[in-house]
């Protein structure tokens, strides 16, 4: 270096965003675009949203774009060439796996909803990437396998769910994902309670998909919004927290907090309780996970604690939210039971969104599926995926039988 040279500047870190057209993906791109000196978009993926991914390719100009649906990939490629863009288009599960493990990638945002996000997230772990985990199903379905890959390949796992990210921020110094934290007695995951927290139980049977998707505090996709309304989302978060923080489910408590200001709390053996607070905006945990252990501006409005005023907390009603109870029971069963729970939920939620079953039938379908599918050891991806498919077939058969009986 000569006397006139400035300090060496690190190259921007390469990022793959899995699920780029979803709400988490869009928020991630918003944060990244605020810091072009630190991050560059290498690959973007979507399922079938050709128009959405095309728009993102125009603005972000990634090297790669992946459509999980092969027909949509062909359409995207034609649109890109017509627009004069040279982005390479890949298709299907193999395409997702490829862009999760590219050599020029440092960070993978894992934001594909559901079981489809598991294989690329696993590949990112195998390739030793920093994984920003917004896809909770990866740990719900294959917690032991996933954490083994993270440890064995020196990958970095940073949670992006607002609750888990809050817990991570409240962990003791030197903590890393998967280790049991010293001095921690319990974790308290906060939940808004969704749009039906105070609705009379007798009215839950007749609520519509539109009502279930109208979350009072967060802007989320339809599937996750329904999961929030049933509180299955919180049940899956309990299972995820067990793996992330090396604790048993009985040490993970859920507390209703309708303001969504306190994102979670950590209770220590000395009587201290640490909490992370902030406005309900996913850009905060995304920015934290991108830059950790540093901090970067996220674009989120600072929290005005005086404006927020009172903060309320209460225990969840398991009669109102049976899905939460089922998640705890799946953890106790162990093996592939959480994968079965997740698969049955995905099928039941889609059936509700398609107006094939009622809102309250979601939990009934899941419970019946758990009773009819015997969990196995979750010691291989093959076992997990086979039981995932068995649970989907079983859940579909259960709700189809219910529909037939209701129309006879």
N, C-alpha and C positions, 0 to 999 in steps of 0.2 A: 504493500500500500504506500502510495506517495503522500507527501505532506498535504496535497490538495484533495486527496480522496476523502470522501465522507465515510461514515460507518457502513459496513456491509448490510445490505437489506435482504431479509429472507424472502424467498419467492413465495407468492400466494399459495396457500394450501389447496390442493385439488379436492373437489367435493362431488359426490354422487348424491342426488336426491331421489330416493325411491318413493314413489307416490307424490310426484311433484305438483299435480293438479289439484290435490286435496287441500284442506284448510291448513294442515301442518306444513305441507310442501310450499304453499304460497307464502306463509309466514316465514319459513326458512329463507326463501329467496329474497324476501323483503329485508331481512337482517343482513344477508350476504351482500346484497347490492349497496348497503350502506358502508361496506368495508372492502372495496375492490383491491385494496393494497394487501389484504390479508387472505382473501379467499377467491377462488375462481371455479366456476361451474364446469365440470367435465362431462357429466352425464345426468340426464333427466329421464324419468320413467312415468308411465301412466297405464291405466288398464284399457279403457276404450275411448277416452276423451281426446279424440284426434284434434279437434279445434283448439282445445285448451293447451295441449302440448305443442301444437304448431305455433300458437302465440308466444309461448315461453321460449321456443327455439328461436323465434325472430328476435326476442329481446335479450336472451342470455347467450345465444350462439354456442351451445355445448358441442363437444366433439361427438357425443353419442346421444341418441334418443331411443328409448325402448317402449314398445307397446306390448303389453302382456297378451293381447289378442292379436293373432297373426294377420287376420284380414285388415284390422285397423292399422297394423304396421305398414302394410302395402299402401294403404290410402295415405298415411302420413308421409311415406317416402315420395309419393307422387306430388303431394302438396309442397314438400320441401324443395324438390327439384324445380317445380314451377316457380317457386319464390327465389330461386337462385342460391339456396342455402346448401352447404356441403356436409351438414351433419350426417353421420353414419347412423342408419336405422337398424336396430336389432329387434327380434321378436321373441315372445314366449318366455317361459320360465328360464330357459338357458340364457336368453338375453339379459334377464334380470341378474342372474348369477354372474355373468361376465362383467357387467359394469360395477358390481359390488366388489370385485376383486382386482380391478385394473391397477397396474403398477403405478400409474400417475395419480392415483387416488390416495388421499390421506384420511379423509373423513367421509363416512357414509351416514346420511340421514335415513333411518329405517322407518318410513311412515306409510307403508302399505298396510291397509286395514285387513285384519283377518289372517287366516292360516297361510294365504298366498305369500305373506311377507317373511315366512320362516326360512325358506331355502336361501334367498339372497342375504339375509341377516347372518345366517350361519357361515356363508362364504366370506363375508366381511370379517367375521371373527377368525376364520381359518387363515386369512391373509394378514392378520395383525393390524387391522385398521382401527381408527377411533370410530366407535359406533354410537351414534346419537339415537337412542332407542325410544321411538314413539310407538312402535308396534309391540304392544304388550303380549300379543299371542305367542311371540317367539319364546318367551320365558314360560308362559302358561303351559304351552304344549310340550316344551322340551327343555325345561329348566336345567336339569343336571347336565345334559349333553351340551347345551349352549354355554353354560358357565365353564365346562371343561375346555371347550374350544377357546374361550376368551383367555383362560389361564395358560393353556398349553402354547398359545401363539402370541402371548404378550400383547393381545389386543387391549384397547381401552374401551370400557363400557360406561357411557354417561347417560343417565335416564333423562328423558325429555317430558314425559307426563308431568304435569305441573305438580302433582302430589309427590311423586318419587324424586323429582328434581329438588323440591323443597326439603325433603328428608335428607337427600344427599348433601345439600348445603348446610344442614344442621348436624351432620355427622362429625365425630372427633377428627382432629388433625391426623393426616396420614391414612385416612380410610380409603379403601378401594373396593369396588363392587364385588360382592360375593363373600367378603370377609365378615365375620361376626364382630360388630363394633364394641370396643371396650367401654364398659360403664353405662351402656344403654339398657334401660329396663323395658321400654315398649315404644312402639311407633303409633302415632295417631294420624290416620289418613282422613282428611276432611272431605266432605261431600255436600254439594248444594241440596241434594234431595230431589233435584229435577223439577219438572213442572207440576207433578202430582203429589208433592210432599204433604199438602193439606187437603187434597181432594177426598171427599167421603169414599170409603172403600167400595160402597155399592155402585159408585159411578165409574170405577176403573174398567169394568167390563166393556163399557161403550165408548171409551176414548178413541180418537181417530189418530192415524199416523201423523197428520198435520199438528195435532195437539201435542203428541209425544215428541215431535222434532222441534218444538218451540222452547228451547232451553232458555231459562231466565237470565243466565249470566255468560255463557260461552257460545261462540260461533263454531259449530262442529258439523261434520257430515251426518247424514240421516241415520246410518247404522249406529254410530257412536252416540248420537242423541237419544235413540231409543234405549240403548244400553244404560245411559244415564237415567232415563225415566224409570227403568226397572231396577236400577242400581246393580245390574250385572257388571256394568263398567267398574264399579267399585269392588265387586267381588273378584274380577280379574286382576284389579290392581293389588288386592290383598295377596293373591297368589304370586304376582310379579314381585311384590315387596319381599316375600319370603326368600326368593332367590337372590335378589339384588343386595339384601342387607343381612343375609345369613341368619335369619330368625324364623321361629315357628309361627304358624298362623295365630296361635293364641296370644302372641305378643304383638300382633298387628290389630289395632282397634280402629273402627270406623266411627266417626262423629259427624253429625249433620251440622253444617255451618252455612246457612242460606246466603250470606253475603259474598262468599267465595273470595275473601280477602286474605285469610289465613289459609295457606295452601297445604300445610301439614305441620305436625309437631313431633318432637322427639323428647321423650321423658327419660331423664338420667337417674341413676341410683342415688345420687346425692340430693335429690329433690328438685333439681333444675329442670325446667322445660323450655326447650328452644323451639322457636317457630319462625317460619319464613312467610313474610307478608308481601303483597303486591297487588296491583290491579289485575283483574282476570284477562290476561293477554298472553298467548302462547309464545310471543316473541321474547319474553323474559327468560323462560327456561331454555329456549333455543339458543339465545345469545350466550347464556351461561355455559351450556354444554359445548358450543362451538369454541369458545375462547378459554375454557378452564385450563389452568387455575387463574388466568387473568380475567378481567372484566372489560366488556366493550358496550358502547351504547346500543340499545335495541330498538329505539323508536317508541318505546312504551311511555305513556304519560306517567309522571311520578305519582306515587300514592299520596293523597292528602288524607292523613289519618283523622284529622278533625272533620273533614267532609264525610268520611266513612262512618263516623259516629259509633254506634253500638255494634258489638260483635256477639252473635248468639251461637250457642252450641247445645246440641241435644243428642241423645242416643237414637239410632235408627230403629224403626218398628219392623220386626221381621215378618209380621203378618202382612204388612203393606209391601214389603220388599223381600219376597221369598227367594228371589234370585241370589241375594247376598248370602242367605243361609246355605243355599246349594253350593256356592263357591267354597265356603268353609268345609262343607261335607266332602267335597271333591278332594280337597287337600288332605283330609283325614284318610280317605280311601287310598290316595297315593297312586303311583304308577301312571297309567295313561288316563286316569279319571279326569284330571283337568283338561286334557285334550278332548275327551268325550264331551265334557261340559261345554267347552268353547265351540265345538263343531255343532252341537245341538242348538246352542244359542244362535249361531250364525244362520242356521236353517230357519229357526222359529222367528227370528227378527225379520228375515226377508219375507216370510209368509205373512207376517203382520203388515209389513210395508206394502205388500201386494194385496192386502185386504182379504186374505184367505182365512185368517184366524183373528181372534180378539186379542187385546192387549194382555189380559190376564192369562190367556192360553199359552203365552210365551213360556212362562215358568212351568206350567203344567207339562208342556212338551219336553222341556229340559229334564224335569224330574223323572218323567217316564222313560226317557232315553237312558238316563243314568242307571235306572233300575233294571233295564233290559240288556245293557252292554256291560260285560265283565271286564274290568280294567286288567291290563297286563303290565309287566315291567316296562318302564319307559327307558330301556337300555339301548335302543337303536332307533334311528330315524324311520326305518321300515315299520317297526311296531307302532310307532306314533302315528305315522301317516295311514297305516291300515286301520287303526282304531278310529282315527279321524273320519275316514270314509265310511266305516261301519256305523258310526254315530250319525253321520249325515243321512245315510239311507234309512236308519231306524227312525230318526226324527221326522223325516219326510213321510214315512209310512204311518207314523202315529198321528200327525196332524191331518193327513189325507183321510184316515179312518174317522177322525172327529168331524171333519167337514162333511163326509158322506152321511154320518149319523144325524148331523144337524139339519141336513136337507131332506131327509126321508120323512 
